[in-house]
Amino acid sequence: MNKHIEKNEKWRGVIVYDLGSTYFFKQWYQTALEYFMEAVSVFERLNYTNALVFTISYVNCIYRFTLYVLLFTFFTVKIIINTAASSAMEAPK
């Protein structure tokens, strides 16, 4: 790969990574994930391992956070349903 093209690609990856970071901190996780995945593609192609590690760690945080939100929502709904079912069984006579 031409050295100038490689340098431009590296900067493209860095800019896309920075956009992903910005959206991550704004809590726009879907948009951040799209930018991070594009950055991963660029960094893999260039074999730029340091940046790749940081980018993948952000992707991991997004997936982990999403999983926690889903689990929290599931268990909250389950508690509400169980509480409502218990209340219904204890209806006044």
PDB file of N, CA, C and O in Angstrom, chain B, residues numbered from 101:
ATOM      1  N   MET B 101       0.842  -1.170   0.000  1.00  0.00           N
ATOM      2  CA  MET B 101       0.000   0.000   0.000  1.00  0.00           C
ATOM      3  C   MET B 101       0.891   1.238   0.000  1.00  0.00           C
ATOM      4  O   MET B 101       1.895   1.290   0.710  1.00  0.00           O
ATOM      5  N   ASN B 102       0.522   2.214  -0.786  1.00  0.00           N
ATOM      6  CA  ASN B 102       1.248   3.470  -0.858  1.00  0.00           C
ATOM      7  C   ASN B 102       1.278   4.126   0.530  1.00  0.00           C
ATOM      8  O   ASN B 102       0.272   4.128   1.240  1.00  0.00           O
ATOM      9  N   LYS B 103       2.426   4.676   0.909  1.00  0.00           N
ATOM     10  CA  LYS B 103       2.593   5.241   2.243  1.00  0.00           C
ATOM     11  C   LYS B 103       1.616   6.390   2.508  1.00  0.00           C
ATOM     12  O   LYS B 103       1.091   6.514   3.615  1.00  0.00           O
ATOM     13  N   HIS B 104       1.369   7.232   1.491  1.00  0.00           N
ATOM     14  CA  HIS B 104       0.444   8.348   1.667  1.00  0.00           C
ATOM     15  C   HIS B 104      -0.991   7.856   1.831  1.00  0.00           C
ATOM     16  O   HIS B 104      -1.748   8.393   2.640  1.00  0.00           O
ATOM     17  N   ILE B 105      -1.358   6.845   1.070  1.00  0.00           N
ATOM     18  CA  ILE B 105      -2.703   6.274   1.196  1.00  0.00           C
ATOM     19  C   ILE B 105      -2.866   5.645   2.561  1.00  0.00           C
ATOM     20  O   ILE B 105      -3.908   5.801   3.198  1.00  0.00           O
ATOM     21  N   GLU B 106      -1.843   4.933   3.020  1.00  0.00           N
ATOM     22  CA  GLU B 106      -1.901   4.309   4.335  1.00  0.00           C
ATOM     23  C   GLU B 106      -2.054   5.358   5.430  1.00  0.00           C
ATOM     24  O   GLU B 106      -2.833   5.172   6.365  1.00  0.00           O
ATOM     25  N   LYS B 107      -1.317   6.456   5.319  1.00  0.00           N
ATOM     26  CA  LYS B 107      -1.405   7.527   6.310  1.00  0.00           C
ATOM     27  C   LYS B 107      -2.804   8.139   6.306  1.00  0.00           C
ATOM     28  O   LYS B 107      -3.365   8.411   7.368  1.00  0.00           O
ATOM     29  N   ASN B 108      -3.370   8.357   5.116  1.00  0.00           N
ATOM     30  CA  ASN B 108      -4.729   8.894   5.027  1.00  0.00           C
ATOM     31  C   ASN B 108      -5.747   7.929   5.616  1.00  0.00           C
ATOM     32  O   ASN B 108      -6.678   8.349   6.303  1.00  0.00           O
ATOM     33  N   GLU B 109      -5.577   6.654   5.355  1.00  0.00           N
ATOM     34  CA  GLU B 109      -6.479   5.647   5.914  1.00  0.00           C
ATOM     35  C   GLU B 109      -6.389   5.625   7.438  1.00  0.00           C
ATOM     36  O   GLU B 109      -7.400   5.495   8.128  1.00  0.00           O
ATOM     37  N   LYS B 110      -5.167   5.754   7.953  1.00  0.00           N
ATOM     38  CA  LYS B 110      -4.991   5.775   9.405  1.00  0.00           C
ATOM     39  C   LYS B 110      -5.748   6.958  10.005  1.00  0.00           C
ATOM     40  O   LYS B 110      -6.430   6.805  11.019  1.00  0.00           O
ATOM     41  N   TRP B 111      -5.634   8.135   9.389  1.00  0.00           N
ATOM     42  CA  TRP B 111      -6.346   9.310   9.883  1.00  0.00           C
ATOM     43  C   TRP B 111      -7.852   9.137   9.737  1.00  0.00           C
ATOM     44  O   TRP B 111      -8.618   9.587  10.590  1.00  0.00           O
ATOM     45  N   ARG B 112      -8.272   8.495   8.673  1.00  0.00           N
ATOM     46  CA  ARG B 112      -9.699   8.216   8.500  1.00  0.00           C
ATOM     47  C   ARG B 112     -10.199   7.345   9.646  1.00  0.00           C
ATOM     48  O   ARG B 112     -11.267   7.598  10.204  1.00  0.00           O
ATOM     49  N   GLY B 113      -9.434   6.329   9.991  1.00  0.00           N
ATOM     50  CA  GLY B 113      -9.799   5.464  11.112  1.00  0.00           C
ATOM     51  C   GLY B 113      -9.853   6.224  12.429  1.00  0.00           C
ATOM     52  O   GLY B 113     -10.757   6.016  13.239  1.00  0.00           O
ATOM     53  N   VAL B 114      -8.882   7.105  12.638  1.00  0.00           N
ATOM     54  CA  VAL B 114      -8.842   7.888  13.877  1.00  0.00           C
ATOM     55  C   VAL B 114     -10.059   8.822  13.955  1.00  0.00           C
ATOM     56  O   VAL B 114     -10.670   8.958  15.015  1.00  0.00           O
ATOM     57  N   ILE B 115     -10.403   9.454  12.850  1.00  0.00           N
ATOM     58  CA  ILE B 115     -11.552  10.364  12.839  1.00  0.00           C
ATOM     59  C   ILE B 115     -12.854   9.609  13.081  1.00  0.00           C
ATOM     60  O   ILE B 115     -13.711  10.063  13.839  1.00  0.00           O
ATOM     61  N   VAL B 116     -12.994   8.467  12.439  1.00  0.00           N
ATOM     62  CA  VAL B 116     -14.202   7.658  12.626  1.00  0.00           C
ATOM     63  C   VAL B 116     -14.276   7.161  14.073  1.00  0.00           C
ATOM     64  O   VAL B 116     -15.355   7.123  14.663  1.00  0.00           O
ATOM     65  N   TYR B 117     -13.140   6.786  14.636  1.00  0.00           N
ATOM     66  CA  TYR B 117     -13.074   6.377  16.040  1.00  0.00           C
ATOM     67  C   TYR B 117     -13.511   7.534  16.945  1.00  0.00           C
ATOM     68  O   TYR B 117     -14.289   7.333  17.877  1.00  0.00           O
ATOM     69  N   ASP B 118     -13.013   8.740  16.669  1.00  0.00           N
ATOM     70  CA  ASP B 118     -13.387   9.903  17.474  1.00  0.00           C
ATOM     71  C   ASP B 118     -14.881  10.205  17.382  1.00  0.00           C
ATOM     72  O   ASP B 118     -15.506  10.584  18.372  1.00  0.00           O
ATOM     73  N   LEU B 119     -15.445  10.038  16.194  1.00  0.00           N
ATOM     74  CA  LEU B 119     -16.897  10.213  16.056  1.00  0.00           C
ATOM     75  C   LEU B 119     -17.643   9.182  16.897  1.00  0.00           C
ATOM     76  O   LEU B 119     -18.632   9.508  17.555  1.00  0.00           O
ATOM     77  N   GLY B 120     -17.168   7.942  16.873  1.00  0.00           N
ATOM     78  CA  GLY B 120     -17.779   6.908  17.701  1.00  0.00           C
ATOM     79  C   GLY B 120     -17.690   7.249  19.176  1.00  0.00           C
ATOM     80  O   GLY B 120     -18.653   7.046  19.916  1.00  0.00           O
ATOM     81  N   SER B 121     -16.553   7.763  19.613  1.00  0.00           N
ATOM     82  CA  SER B 121     -16.384   8.152  21.020  1.00  0.00           C
ATOM     83  C   SER B 121     -17.346   9.273  21.400  1.00  0.00           C
ATOM     84  O   SER B 121     -17.936   9.264  22.480  1.00  0.00           O
ATOM     85  N   THR B 122     -17.491  10.229  20.501  1.00  0.00           N
ATOM     86  CA  THR B 122     -18.402  11.348  20.764  1.00  0.00           C
ATOM     87  C   THR B 122     -19.830  10.848  20.946  1.00  0.00           C
ATOM     88  O   THR B 122     -20.511  11.230  21.897  1.00  0.00           O
ATOM     89  N   TYR B 123     -20.276   9.998  20.037  1.00  0.00           N
ATOM     90  CA  TYR B 123     -21.636   9.467  20.154  1.00  0.00           C
ATOM     91  C   TYR B 123     -21.772   8.544  21.365  1.00  0.00           C
ATOM     92  O   TYR B 123     -22.841   8.482  21.972  1.00  0.00           O
ATOM     93  N   PHE B 124     -20.719   7.838  21.719  1.00  0.00           N
ATOM     94  CA  PHE B 124     -20.751   6.982  22.906  1.00  0.00           C
ATOM     95  C   PHE B 124     -21.021   7.825  24.149  1.00  0.00           C
ATOM     96  O   PHE B 124     -21.868   7.469  24.969  1.00  0.00           O
ATOM     97  N   PHE B 125     -20.314   8.931  24.292  1.00  0.00           N
ATOM     98  CA  PHE B 125     -20.478   9.761  25.479  1.00  0.00           C
ATOM     99  C   PHE B 125     -21.779  10.558  25.454  1.00  0.00           C
ATOM    100  O   PHE B 125     -22.237  11.031  26.494  1.00  0.00           O
ATOM    101  N   LYS B 126     -22.375  10.709  24.274  1.00  0.00           N
ATOM    102  CA  LYS B 126     -23.710  11.310  24.187  1.00  0.00           C
ATOM    103  C   LYS B 126     -24.790  10.260  24.456  1.00  0.00           C
ATOM    104  O   LYS B 126     -25.977  10.583  24.512  1.00  0.00           O
ATOM    105  N   GLN B 127     -24.377   9.012  24.622  1.00  0.00           N
ATOM    106  CA  GLN B 127     -25.238   7.857  24.858  1.00  0.00           C
ATOM    107  C   GLN B 127     -26.107   7.523  23.641  1.00  0.00           C
ATOM    108  O   GLN B 127     -27.219   7.016  23.785  1.00  0.00           O
ATOM    109  N   TRP B 128     -25.598   7.807  22.462  1.00  0.00           N
ATOM    110  CA  TRP B 128     -26.225   7.396  21.211  1.00  0.00           C
ATOM    111  C   TRP B 128     -25.502   6.121  20.774  1.00  0.00           C
ATOM    112  O   TRP B 128     -24.697   6.140  19.843  1.00  0.00           O
ATOM    113  N   TYR B 129     -25.795   5.032  21.447  1.00  0.00           N
ATOM    114  CA  TYR B 129     -25.001   3.820  21.317  1.00  0.00           C
ATOM    115  C   TYR B 129     -25.061   3.179  19.936  1.00  0.00           C
ATOM    116  O   TYR B 129     -24.056   2.660  19.451  1.00  0.00           O
ATOM    117  N   GLN B 130     -26.223   3.210  19.303  1.00  0.00           N
ATOM    118  CA  GLN B 130     -26.331   2.598  17.972  1.00  0.00           C
ATOM    119  C   GLN B 130     -25.445   3.326  16.968  1.00  0.00           C
ATOM    120  O   GLN B 130     -24.742   2.694  16.179  1.00  0.00           O
ATOM    121  N   THR B 131     -25.480   4.656  17.001  1.00  0.00           N
ATOM    122  CA  THR B 131     -24.645   5.447  16.094  1.00  0.00           C
ATOM    123  C   THR B 131     -23.170   5.245  16.413  1.00  0.00           C
ATOM    124  O   THR B 131     -22.345   5.103  15.510  1.00  0.00           O
ATOM    125  N   ALA B 132     -22.845   5.234  17.706  1.00  0.00           N
ATOM    126  CA  ALA B 132     -21.453   5.014  18.121  1.00  0.00           C
ATOM    127  C   ALA B 132     -20.961   3.661  17.622  1.00  0.00           C
ATOM    128  O   ALA B 132     -19.836   3.544  17.135  1.00  0.00           O
ATOM    129  N   LEU B 133     -21.796   2.650  17.744  1.00  0.00           N
ATOM    130  CA  LEU B 133     -21.413   1.307  17.313  1.00  0.00           C
ATOM    131  C   LEU B 133     -21.121   1.270  15.813  1.00  0.00           C
ATOM    132  O   LEU B 133     -20.179   0.605  15.383  1.00  0.00           O
ATOM    133  N   GLU B 134     -21.910   1.970  15.028  1.00  0.00           N
ATOM    134  CA  GLU B 134     -21.675   2.012  13.577  1.00  0.00           C
ATOM    135  C   GLU B 134     -20.309   2.626  13.268  1.00  0.00           C
ATOM    136  O   GLU B 134     -19.570   2.104  12.434  1.00  0.00           O
ATOM    137  N   TYR B 135     -19.974   3.726  13.932  1.00  0.00           N
ATOM    138  CA  TYR B 135     -18.675   4.358  13.702  1.00  0.00           C
ATOM    139  C   TYR B 135     -17.532   3.478  14.202  1.00  0.00           C
ATOM    140  O   TYR B 135     -16.502   3.358  13.537  1.00  0.00           O
ATOM    141  N   PHE B 136     -17.710   2.868  15.364  1.00  0.00           N
ATOM    142  CA  PHE B 136     -16.649   2.005  15.893  1.00  0.00           C
ATOM    143  C   PHE B 136     -16.400   0.808  14.986  1.00  0.00           C
ATOM    144  O   PHE B 136     -15.251   0.415  14.785  1.00  0.00           O
ATOM    145  N   MET B 137     -17.458   0.226  14.438  1.00  0.00           N
ATOM    146  CA  MET B 137     -17.277  -0.922  13.558  1.00  0.00           C
ATOM    147  C   MET B 137     -16.559  -0.522  12.268  1.00  0.00           C
ATOM    148  O   MET B 137     -15.778  -1.302  11.722  1.00  0.00           O
ATOM    149  N   GLU B 138     -16.823   0.686  11.786  1.00  0.00           N
ATOM    150  CA  GLU B 138     -16.090   1.175  10.614  1.00  0.00           C
ATOM    151  C   GLU B 138     -14.617   1.380  10.964  1.00  0.00           C
ATOM    152  O   GLU B 138     -13.732   1.058  10.171  1.00  0.00           O
ATOM    153  N   ALA B 139     -14.364   1.922  12.163  1.00  0.00           N
ATOM    154  CA  ALA B 139     -12.976   2.116  12.606  1.00  0.00           C
ATOM    155  C   ALA B 139     -12.259   0.773  12.757  1.00  0.00           C
ATOM    156  O   ALA B 139     -11.087   0.653  12.400  1.00  0.00           O
ATOM    157  N   VAL B 140     -12.952  -0.227  13.281  1.00  0.00           N
ATOM    158  CA  VAL B 140     -12.362  -1.568  13.410  1.00  0.00           C
ATOM    159  C   VAL B 140     -11.935  -2.075  12.044  1.00  0.00           C
ATOM    160  O   VAL B 140     -10.845  -2.627  11.893  1.00  0.00           O
ATOM    161  N   SER B 141     -12.787  -1.889  11.055  1.00  0.00           N
ATOM    162  CA  SER B 141     -12.466  -2.331   9.696  1.00  0.00           C
ATOM    163  C   SER B 141     -11.200  -1.659   9.174  1.00  0.00           C
ATOM    164  O   SER B 141     -10.341  -2.317   8.587  1.00  0.00           O
ATOM    165  N   VAL B 142     -11.084  -0.353   9.387  1.00  0.00           N
ATOM    166  CA  VAL B 142      -9.905   0.382   8.921  1.00  0.00           C
ATOM    167  C   VAL B 142      -8.663  -0.074   9.673  1.00  0.00           C
ATOM    168  O   VAL B 142      -7.630  -0.338   9.057  1.00  0.00           O
ATOM    169  N   PHE B 143      -8.752  -0.171  10.998  1.00  0.00           N
ATOM    170  CA  PHE B 143      -7.583  -0.537  11.804  1.00  0.00           C
ATOM    171  C   PHE B 143      -7.130  -1.974  11.548  1.00  0.00           C
ATOM    172  O   PHE B 143      -5.935  -2.266  11.592  1.00  0.00           O
ATOM    173  N   GLU B 144      -8.079  -2.868  11.283  1.00  0.00           N
ATOM    174  CA  GLU B 144      -7.698  -4.244  10.929  1.00  0.00           C
ATOM    175  C   GLU B 144      -6.951  -4.276   9.603  1.00  0.00           C
ATOM    176  O   GLU B 144      -5.939  -4.963   9.464  1.00  0.00           O
ATOM    177  N   ARG B 145      -7.459  -3.527   8.636  1.00  0.00           N
ATOM    178  CA  ARG B 145      -6.833  -3.496   7.309  1.00  0.00           C
ATOM    179  C   ARG B 145      -5.404  -2.965   7.396  1.00  0.00           C
ATOM    180  O   ARG B 145      -4.521  -3.420   6.668  1.00  0.00           O
ATOM    181  N   LEU B 146      -5.179  -1.986   8.302  1.00  0.00           N
ATOM    182  CA  LEU B 146      -3.847  -1.392   8.448  1.00  0.00           C
ATOM    183  C   LEU B 146      -2.980  -2.115   9.473  1.00  0.00           C
ATOM    184  O   LEU B 146      -1.803  -1.791   9.636  1.00  0.00           O
ATOM    185  N   ASN B 147      -3.564  -3.097  10.165  1.00  0.00           N
ATOM    186  CA  ASN B 147      -2.863  -3.826  11.225  1.00  0.00           C
ATOM    187  C   ASN B 147      -2.383  -2.861  12.323  1.00  0.00           C
ATOM    188  O   ASN B 147      -1.269  -2.985  12.832  1.00  0.00           O
ATOM    189  N   TYR B 148      -3.237  -1.913  12.670  1.00  0.00           N
ATOM    190  CA  TYR B 148      -2.957  -0.895  13.681  1.00  0.00           C
ATOM    191  C   TYR B 148      -3.541  -1.391  15.002  1.00  0.00           C
ATOM    192  O   TYR B 148      -4.645  -1.011  15.392  1.00  0.00           O
ATOM    193  N   THR B 149      -2.776  -2.247  15.679  1.00  0.00           N
ATOM    194  CA  THR B 149      -3.308  -3.008  16.813  1.00  0.00           C
ATOM    195  C   THR B 149      -3.659  -2.162  18.027  1.00  0.00           C
ATOM    196  O   THR B 149      -4.651  -2.447  18.698  1.00  0.00           O
ATOM    197  N   ASN B 150      -2.880  -1.133  18.330  1.00  0.00           N
ATOM    198  CA  ASN B 150      -3.197  -0.317  19.511  1.00  0.00           C
ATOM    199  C   ASN B 150      -4.579   0.315  19.392  1.00  0.00           C
ATOM    200  O   ASN B 150      -5.388   0.238  20.316  1.00  0.00           O
ATOM    201  N   ALA B 151      -4.838   0.932  18.260  1.00  0.00           N
ATOM    202  CA  ALA B 151      -6.138   1.568  18.053  1.00  0.00           C
ATOM    203  C   ALA B 151      -7.246   0.519  17.986  1.00  0.00           C
ATOM    204  O   ALA B 151      -8.368   0.765  18.430  1.00  0.00           O
ATOM    205  N   LEU B 152      -6.931  -0.634  17.437  1.00  0.00           N
ATOM    206  CA  LEU B 152      -7.909  -1.715  17.340  1.00  0.00           C
ATOM    207  C   LEU B 152      -8.352  -2.171  18.726  1.00  0.00           C
ATOM    208  O   LEU B 152      -9.537  -2.416  18.950  1.00  0.00           O
ATOM    209  N   VAL B 153      -7.413  -2.284  19.649  1.00  0.00           N
ATOM    210  CA  VAL B 153      -7.734  -2.702  21.020  1.00  0.00           C
ATOM    211  C   VAL B 153      -8.676  -1.699  21.678  1.00  0.00           C
ATOM    212  O   VAL B 153      -9.669  -2.096  22.288  1.00  0.00           O
ATOM    213  N   PHE B 154      -8.380  -0.416  21.564  1.00  0.00           N
ATOM    214  CA  PHE B 154      -9.231   0.600  22.171  1.00  0.00           C
ATOM    215  C   PHE B 154     -10.624   0.607  21.551  1.00  0.00           C
ATOM    216  O   PHE B 154     -11.625   0.745  22.254  1.00  0.00           O
ATOM    217  N   THR B 155     -10.678   0.458  20.246  1.00  0.00           N
ATOM    218  CA  THR B 155     -11.970   0.480  19.554  1.00  0.00           C
ATOM    219  C   THR B 155     -12.818  -0.718  19.954  1.00  0.00           C
ATOM    220  O   THR B 155     -14.013  -0.574  20.212  1.00  0.00           O
ATOM    221  N   ILE B 156     -12.214  -1.888  20.005  1.00  0.00           N
ATOM    222  CA  ILE B 156     -12.961  -3.091  20.387  1.00  0.00           C
ATOM    223  C   ILE B 156     -13.412  -3.011  21.837  1.00  0.00           C
ATOM    224  O   ILE B 156     -14.465  -3.548  22.182  1.00  0.00           O
ATOM    225  N   SER B 157     -12.638  -2.352  22.694  1.00  0.00           N
ATOM    226  CA  SER B 157     -13.073  -2.213  24.086  1.00  0.00           C
ATOM    227  C   SER B 157     -14.325  -1.338  24.184  1.00  0.00           C
ATOM    228  O   SER B 157     -15.190  -1.589  25.023  1.00  0.00           O
ATOM    229  N   TYR B 158     -14.426  -0.318  23.336  1.00  0.00           N
ATOM    230  CA  TYR B 158     -15.657   0.484  23.297  1.00  0.00           C
ATOM    231  C   TYR B 158     -16.832  -0.352  22.800  1.00  0.00           C
ATOM    232  O   TYR B 158     -17.930  -0.276  23.351  1.00  0.00           O
ATOM    233  N   VAL B 159     -16.604  -1.139  21.769  1.00  0.00           N
ATOM    234  CA  VAL B 159     -17.665  -2.008  21.247  1.00  0.00           C
ATOM    235  C   VAL B 159     -18.126  -2.960  22.352  1.00  0.00           C
ATOM    236  O   VAL B 159     -19.325  -3.194  22.510  1.00  0.00           O
ATOM    237  N   ASN B 160     -17.189  -3.502  23.106  1.00  0.00           N
ATOM    238  CA  ASN B 160     -17.509  -4.382  24.224  1.00  0.00           C
ATOM    239  C   ASN B 160     -18.364  -3.652  25.252  1.00  0.00           C
ATOM    240  O   ASN B 160     -19.341  -4.213  25.750  1.00  0.00           O
ATOM    241  N   CYS B 161     -18.016  -2.418  25.575  1.00  0.00           N
ATOM    242  CA  CYS B 161     -18.792  -1.634  26.548  1.00  0.00           C
ATOM    243  C   CYS B 161     -20.226  -1.428  26.071  1.00  0.00           C
ATOM    244  O   CYS B 161     -21.169  -1.526  26.856  1.00  0.00           O
ATOM    245  N   ILE B 162     -20.382  -1.145  24.795  1.00  0.00           N
ATOM    246  CA  ILE B 162     -21.734  -0.934  24.256  1.00  0.00           C
ATOM    247  C   ILE B 162     -22.554  -2.206  24.365  1.00  0.00           C
ATOM    248  O   ILE B 162     -23.701  -2.167  24.810  1.00  0.00           O
ATOM    249  N   TYR B 163     -21.981  -3.333  23.965  1.00  0.00           N
ATOM    250  CA  TYR B 163     -22.723  -4.592  24.047  1.00  0.00           C
ATOM    251  C   TYR B 163     -23.016  -4.974  25.495  1.00  0.00           C
ATOM    252  O   TYR B 163     -24.108  -5.454  25.802  1.00  0.00           O
ATOM    253  N   ARG B 164     -22.054  -4.766  26.376  1.00  0.00           N
ATOM    254  CA  ARG B 164     -22.261  -5.094  27.790  1.00  0.00           C
ATOM    255  C   ARG B 164     -23.352  -4.209  28.393  1.00  0.00           C
ATOM    256  O   ARG B 164     -24.232  -4.698  29.102  1.00  0.00           O
ATOM    257  N   PHE B 165     -23.290  -2.906  28.109  1.00  0.00           N
ATOM    258  CA  PHE B 165     -24.296  -1.984  28.619  1.00  0.00           C
ATOM    259  C   PHE B 165     -25.686  -2.353  28.109  1.00  0.00           C
ATOM    260  O   PHE B 165     -26.654  -2.344  28.869  1.00  0.00           O
ATOM    261  N   THR B 166     -25.781  -2.675  26.824  1.00  0.00           N
ATOM    262  CA  THR B 166     -27.057  -3.063  26.241  1.00  0.00           C
ATOM    263  C   THR B 166     -27.599  -4.319  26.911  1.00  0.00           C
ATOM    264  O   THR B 166     -28.796  -4.422  27.175  1.00  0.00           O
ATOM    265  N   LEU B 167     -26.721  -5.266  27.182  1.00  0.00           N
ATOM    266  CA  LEU B 167     -27.138  -6.488  27.873  1.00  0.00           C
ATOM    267  C   LEU B 167     -27.649  -6.185  29.270  1.00  0.00           C
ATOM    268  O   LEU B 167     -28.669  -6.736  29.683  1.00  0.00           O
ATOM    269  N   TYR B 168     -26.958  -5.317  30.012  1.00  0.00           N
ATOM    270  CA  TYR B 168     -27.404  -4.944  31.362  1.00  0.00           C
ATOM    271  C   TYR B 168     -28.769  -4.279  31.328  1.00  0.00           C
ATOM    272  O   TYR B 168     -29.618  -4.555  32.176  1.00  0.00           O
ATOM    273  N   VAL B 169     -28.985  -3.407  30.357  1.00  0.00           N
ATOM    274  CA  VAL B 169     -30.280  -2.736  30.247  1.00  0.00           C
ATOM    275  C   VAL B 169     -31.379  -3.755  29.956  1.00  0.00           C
ATOM    276  O   VAL B 169     -32.455  -3.704  30.553  1.00  0.00           O
ATOM    277  N   LEU B 170     -31.107  -4.675  29.043  1.00  0.00           N
ATOM    278  CA  LEU B 170     -32.105  -5.702  28.727  1.00  0.00           C
ATOM    279  C   LEU B 170     -32.405  -6.587  29.940  1.00  0.00           C
ATOM    280  O   LEU B 170     -33.567  -6.889  30.215  1.00  0.00           O
ATOM    281  N   LEU B 171     -31.373  -6.999  30.659  1.00  0.00           N
ATOM    282  CA  LEU B 171     -31.589  -7.835  31.847  1.00  0.00           C
ATOM    283  C   LEU B 171     -32.344  -7.078  32.929  1.00  0.00           C
ATOM    284  O   LEU B 171     -33.251  -7.624  33.558  1.00  0.00           O
ATOM    285  N   PHE B 172     -31.968  -5.818  33.146  1.00  0.00           N
ATOM    286  CA  PHE B 172     -32.657  -5.005  34.144  1.00  0.00           C
ATOM    287  C   PHE B 172     -34.128  -4.860  33.792  1.00  0.00           C
ATOM    288  O   PHE B 172     -34.995  -4.991  34.656  1.00  0.00           O
ATOM    289  N   THR B 173     -34.407  -4.591  32.530  1.00  0.00           N
ATOM    290  CA  THR B 173     -35.790  -4.441  32.078  1.00  0.00           C
ATOM    291  C   THR B 173     -36.552  -5.742  32.252  1.00  0.00           C
ATOM    292  O   THR B 173     -37.688  -5.736  32.726  1.00  0.00           O
ATOM    293  N   PHE B 174     -35.942  -6.856  31.876  1.00  0.00           N
ATOM    294  CA  PHE B 174     -36.587  -8.162  32.008  1.00  0.00           C
ATOM    295  C   PHE B 174     -36.951  -8.451  33.457  1.00  0.00           C
ATOM    296  O   PHE B 174     -38.085  -8.831  33.748  1.00  0.00           O
ATOM    297  N   PHE B 175     -35.994  -8.274  34.370  1.00  0.00           N
ATOM    298  CA  PHE B 175     -36.258  -8.596  35.763  1.00  0.00           C
ATOM    299  C   PHE B 175     -37.225  -7.608  36.408  1.00  0.00           C
ATOM    300  O   PHE B 175     -37.984  -7.990  37.299  1.00  0.00           O
ATOM    301  N   THR B 176     -37.212  -6.358  35.983  1.00  0.00           N
ATOM    302  CA  THR B 176     -38.172  -5.389  36.501  1.00  0.00           C
ATOM    303  C   THR B 176     -39.582  -5.767  36.081  1.00  0.00           C
ATOM    304  O   THR B 176     -40.503  -5.727  36.897  1.00  0.00           O
ATOM    305  N   VAL B 177     -39.758  -6.130  34.830  1.00  0.00           N
ATOM    306  CA  VAL B 177     -41.071  -6.552  34.339  1.00  0.00           C
ATOM    307  C   VAL B 177     -41.513  -7.822  35.048  1.00  0.00           C
ATOM    308  O   VAL B 177     -42.683  -7.962  35.405  1.00  0.00           O
ATOM    309  N   LYS B 178     -40.585  -8.745  35.252  1.00  0.00           N
ATOM    310  CA  LYS B 178     -40.908  -9.998  35.940  1.00  0.00           C
ATOM    311  C   LYS B 178     -41.383  -9.724  37.365  1.00  0.00           C
ATOM    312  O   LYS B 178     -42.341 -10.348  37.822  1.00  0.00           O
ATOM    313  N   ILE B 179     -40.741  -8.819  38.064  1.00  0.00           N
ATOM    314  CA  ILE B 179     -41.136  -8.470  39.433  1.00  0.00           C
ATOM    315  C   ILE B 179     -42.523  -7.833  39.431  1.00  0.00           C
ATOM    316  O   ILE B 179     -43.354  -8.144  40.284  1.00  0.00           O
ATOM    317  N   ILE B 180     -42.768  -6.950  38.480  1.00  0.00           N
ATOM    318  CA  ILE B 180     -44.081  -6.300  38.397  1.00  0.00           C
ATOM    319  C   ILE B 180     -45.169  -7.326  38.130  1.00  0.00           C
ATOM    320  O   ILE B 180     -46.235  -7.275  38.745  1.00  0.00           O
ATOM    321  N   ILE B 181     -44.915  -8.249  37.229  1.00  0.00           N
ATOM    322  CA  ILE B 181     -45.907  -9.292  36.915  1.00  0.00           C
ATOM    323  C   ILE B 181     -46.144 -10.183  38.128  1.00  0.00           C
ATOM    324  O   ILE B 181     -47.290 -10.497  38.449  1.00  0.00           O
ATOM    325  N   ASN B 182     -45.075 -10.594  38.803  1.00  0.00           N
ATOM    326  CA  ASN B 182     -45.225 -11.449  39.988  1.00  0.00           C
ATOM    327  C   ASN B 182     -45.975 -10.722  41.091  1.00  0.00           C
ATOM    328  O   ASN B 182     -46.800 -11.333  41.771  1.00  0.00           O
ATOM    329  N   THR B 183     -45.715  -9.442  41.286  1.00  0.00           N
ATOM    330  CA  THR B 183     -46.396  -8.665  42.305  1.00  0.00           C
ATOM    331  C   THR B 183     -47.884  -8.541  41.961  1.00  0.00           C
ATOM    332  O   THR B 183     -48.742  -8.687  42.831  1.00  0.00           O
ATOM    333  N   ALA B 184     -48.177  -8.274  40.695  1.00  0.00           N
ATOM    334  CA  ALA B 184     -49.583  -8.162  40.277  1.00  0.00           C
ATOM    335  C   ALA B 184     -50.304  -9.498  40.433  1.00  0.00           C
ATOM    336  O   ALA B 184     -51.461  -9.534  40.850  1.00  0.00           O
ATOM    337  N   ALA B 185     -49.625 -10.594  40.100  1.00  0.00           N
ATOM    338  CA  ALA B 185     -50.240 -11.916  40.237  1.00  0.00           C
ATOM    339  C   ALA B 185     -50.493 -12.241  41.704  1.00  0.00           C
ATOM    340  O   ALA B 185     -51.528 -12.818  42.037  1.00  0.00           O
ATOM    341  N   SER B 186     -49.571 -11.882  42.577  1.00  0.00           N
ATOM    342  CA  SER B 186     -49.751 -12.130  44.012  1.00  0.00           C
ATOM    343  C   SER B 186     -50.900 -11.308  44.553  1.00  0.00           C
ATOM    344  O   SER B 186     -51.682 -11.794  45.370  1.00  0.00           O
ATOM    345  N   SER B 187     -51.009 -10.086  44.114  1.00  0.00           N
ATOM    346  CA  SER B 187     -52.098  -9.204  44.560  1.00  0.00           C
ATOM    347  C   SER B 187     -53.452  -9.739  44.084  1.00  0.00           C
ATOM    348  O   SER B 187     -54.445  -9.684  44.810  1.00  0.00           O
ATOM    349  N   ALA B 188     -53.472 -10.252  42.861  1.00  0.00           N
ATOM    350  CA  ALA B 188     -54.720 -10.780  42.308  1.00  0.00           C
ATOM    351  C   ALA B 188     -55.172 -12.033  43.057  1.00  0.00           C
ATOM    352  O   ALA B 188     -56.371 -12.273  43.202  1.00  0.00           O
ATOM    353  N   MET B 189     -54.230 -12.818  43.525  1.00  0.00           N
ATOM    354  CA  MET B 189     -54.564 -14.047  44.257  1.00  0.00           C
ATOM    355  C   MET B 189     -55.061 -13.722  45.646  1.00  0.00           C
ATOM    356  O   MET B 189     -55.798 -14.509  46.240  1.00  0.00           O
ATOM    357  N   GLU B 190     -54.677 -12.591  46.168  1.00  0.00           N
ATOM    358  CA  GLU B 190     -55.069 -12.199  47.517  1.00  0.00           C
ATOM    359  C   GLU B 190     -56.232 -11.213  47.481  1.00  0.00           C
ATOM    360  O   GLU B 190     -56.334 -10.335  48.338  1.00  0.00           O
ATOM    361  N   ALA B 191     -57.097 -11.356  46.503  1.00  0.00           N
ATOM    362  CA  ALA B 191     -58.243 -10.443  46.358  1.00  0.00           C
ATOM    363  C   ALA B 191     -59.136 -10.578  47.574  1.00  0.00           C
ATOM    364  O   ALA B 191     -59.287 -11.664  48.133  1.00  0.00           O
ATOM    365  N   PRO B 192     -59.731  -9.452  47.983  1.00  0.00           N
ATOM    366  CA  PRO B 192     -60.626  -9.500  49.156  1.00  0.00           C
ATOM    367  C   PRO B 192     -61.822 -10.419  48.898  1.00  0.00           C
ATOM    368  O   PRO B 192     -62.317 -10.537  47.777  1.00  0.00           O
ATOM    369  N   LYS B 193     -62.256 -11.055  49.963  1.00  0.00           N
ATOM    370  CA  LYS B 193     -63.367 -12.018  49.846  1.00  0.00           C
ATOM    371  C   LYS B 193     -64.663 -11.394  50.275  1.00  0.00           C
ATOM    372  O   LYS B 193     -65.704 -12.051  50.245  1.00  0.00           O
TER     373      LYS B 193
END
